[in-house]
């Protein structure tokens, strides 16, 4: 791994605690999602953004032009496990502040890292279809959570995520892989179940939304010239075991993120450190 670049601001204080008021905890527990404003400061984002964006640029340089991609490919540039490639990225992903908020929202004592994921929606990028993240995750728990944090200010016309309120209470709504089918089928399900949809609106760099693994969500296209650079981090409750179902879409995740830890065993492989409490 490389060390911090000497010509960039040095990251500091990212493990400092964030006092979480009761309102987002209540909203998360009932709606399956919430927003935490100002979770990272402007200075912190300015310190980490060049490294994170530079890594994504290197990791996605072979992605074909927009007109040669399918619906999923047009949604965003995607890069995983940035923390394994750079010490600054690791410091960001391993932030105890972020992990503590995740644990408090879920009401668990500790959380382990599943993986990080950069999702950069390019200018002219397409919509992100409706989907449930946990379709892909071979984890035997409902205590999973994703943080979605923009590294740039995201105005309303660029768009942040739209959530289907309380959809997590229905669990697995269908093993639809993200794409045209998931968009159509989940649109139907949202109507059939009379689910209320909600977005948290414009967000500043360092604001963050959090959602459960079974919470239905989507995002609009990006009609602006702005690159919507976003980092996500996924955690699960400490003590979780690997699911007995590692078939289909879960096969890839089992192999890549859980180091093929056998089904039924504790999900605590070398890529899944305990990030809160340490």
N, C-alpha and C positions, 0 to 999 in steps of 0.2 A: 504494500500500500504506500502511496505517496504521502508526504507530509504537507502541511499547510503552505500555500504559496506565500512567499514573503511580501508580494506586492498587493495582497488583498487584506481587508480588515480581518483581524483575528477574532474568531468566534469566542464569545465569553458569556457566562451566565445562563446558558441554555438549560441548565439543570435547576435554576432557581424556581421555587414553587409558585404556582398560580392558584390564588384563592378562588375556588369555584363556588358561586352562589347557588342556592337551592333550586332556582327556576330552571336552569338547563338540565339538572338531574331529573326533575319532575317531567319535563318535556321529553327527555330521552326515554324515560321509563314508560311513558304513555304512548308517545307518537313513534318511537323507534329512531328518532333523529333529533338533533339540536344544533345550535350554533354557539360558539364561544368566541366572542370578539376580543381582539388584541392578545391572543394566546402567545404570539411571538411579536417582539417589537420591530419597528422599522429598522433599527440598527442591526438586530439579529438577522433579519431577512437579508439586509444588504451584505452582511458578512458571508452568508451561506449561498446566496443565489448564484454568484458567478461559478462556483464549483459545481453546483447541482445542474445548472443549465449547460455548462461545458461537458459534463459527463453524458448528459442526454444527447447532446449534439454528436459526440463520438459514437455512442451506442446505437444511434438510429441513422447513421449516415448512409446505410445501404437500403433504407426504406424506399420503395418505388414511388414515382410521382403520384399525386393525389388521384388523377384520372385512371390509374391502374390498380387502385385498391378497392376492396369490397366495402360494405357499409361499416363494418367494425373497423377496418383499417383507416377509413376516412375520419373516424371519430377523434382520434388523437395519436400522437407519437407516444410510444410506451416503452419504458425501460424499468427493469427490476433490480432489486438487491444492489442499489448504488452503494450501500454501506460497506460492501465487500471490496470496493474499488478505490476508496479514498478515505483518509482519516477525518477530513472535514465532514464528508457525507455521513460517516459513521457517528460522529458527534451529534449531528442533527437527528438522525434516526434513533439513536439510543437515548435521546433526551428523557431524563426522568420526569421533567415537567409534563411532557406530552403523555407519557405512560401513566402517570399518576391521575391525570384527568380521565383517561380512558378507564382506569380501574374504578374511579369514583362514579363515573356515569353508569357503569354496569353494576356497581355495588359488589365488587369482588376484592379480595385481599391482594391479589397480585396478577400481573399480566406478563405473557411472553410474546416475543416478536414472532409474527408469521412471516411477513416480508414487507419491504417498502416497494413503492411503485410510483414512478413519475408518469403523469398523464398530461401531455402538452397538446392542447387543442390549437392547431395551426390557423392562421387567417384563412377563411374559407372552409374550414373543417366542418364535417357533417355532424349531425346529431349523434348523441350516445343513446342507443336503444334502451328501453326498459329492461331491467335485469335484477336478479338477486345474486349478490356476491357469493353467498354460501353454497350455491349450486356447485361451485368448483372446489370447495374446501372439505377435505376428508377429516373433519374434526368432530368428535362426539360431544358437542356442547352447543348451546344456543348463546353462550356468552362470548361472542365475537364482535369486534368493533373496528371500524375504519375511520381514520382521520383524513380529511380532505382539506389541504391548506394551500391557498394560492400564494405564489411568490411575487405576484404583481397585483395591483388593484384590478378588480374585475367589475366593470360597470354592468348595469342591467342589460345593455344591448349585447354584451358578450355572453352573459348567462352563467349562472351557477346551477347546481343540481336541483332537480325537482324530486320530491319524495311523496310516496303514497302513505299517508298517515296510518299508523297502527297496522300496516301490512305485515309487520314481523309477527304479529299474534297468530297469523294463519300458517306460519311455518313455510315449508316447501310448497310453492304454488305451481310447480312444474319444472322439470329439468330442461329448460330451454336455454340453449347456448346463446350468448348475446349476439344479436343480429336482427335481420328483418323479421324472422319468425317470433323472436322474443318480444319485439316491439308490438307486433300485431296481437299476439296471444295475451300479453299482459295488459294491453289497452282494453281488450275485452274483459279481462278479469277485474280491472279497476272499475269498469262500468258495472259489471255484474255484482260486485261486492259493495258498490256505492262508496268507494274509498275517496276521501278528500285528499287532493294533491296540494302540495305546498312547496314553495321555494323560499330560501332565506334572503333572497334579493342580492343586491350589490354587496361585494365584500372587499375589504382592504387586505393588502398583503399582510399575512400574519394572523388574520382571522381564520377560523377553522370550523367546518361542520364535522359532526360525528354521526355515524349511523350503524345500526346493527346489521349483521350478516344477512338476515332474511328480509330486511327492509327494501321494498321495491323502490328503485330510483332510476332516473334518466337525466339527460342534459340536452339543451338545445344546441343547434349549430352555432358556429362563430362567423358572423357576417362582417366582422371588422378586420382591420389590418393588424390588430394586436394579437401576439402570441399569448395564449392563456396557459401560462406555466404553473402547474400544480404538483405538489408532492403529496402522496398518500402514505400512510403507515397503518398496517393492520396488526392487531393484537388479539390474543385469546386468553381466557382465564387460566392461570397457573393450575396445574393438576388435571388439565384436559387430556383425554386419551385419543389416540388415532382411531377414527371410525372404522368399523368393519367393512364399510362400503368404499372401496378405492377404485371403483369401476368408472368407465366413461370419462367425463371431463375431469374427474377427481384423480385419475391415474397420473396425469402430468403433474398436478400439484403435489401428490404424495411423493413422487420421485424427486421433484425439484426442491420443494420447500421443507419437507420433513425427512429428507435423507433416507427415504424408504423405511422409516421406523415401522415395525410390524403393527398391523391392526390390533387394537386392544392395549398396546403399550402406551406409556406416558409420552405425550408429544413434547419432547424436550431434547431434540437433536442439536447438533452443533450450530445450526442456523437459527435456533429458537431460544436465545438467551432470555433469562428472567430480567425484565427491565424495570419492574416495580413490584414489590420493594426489592431493592438490590441486596 
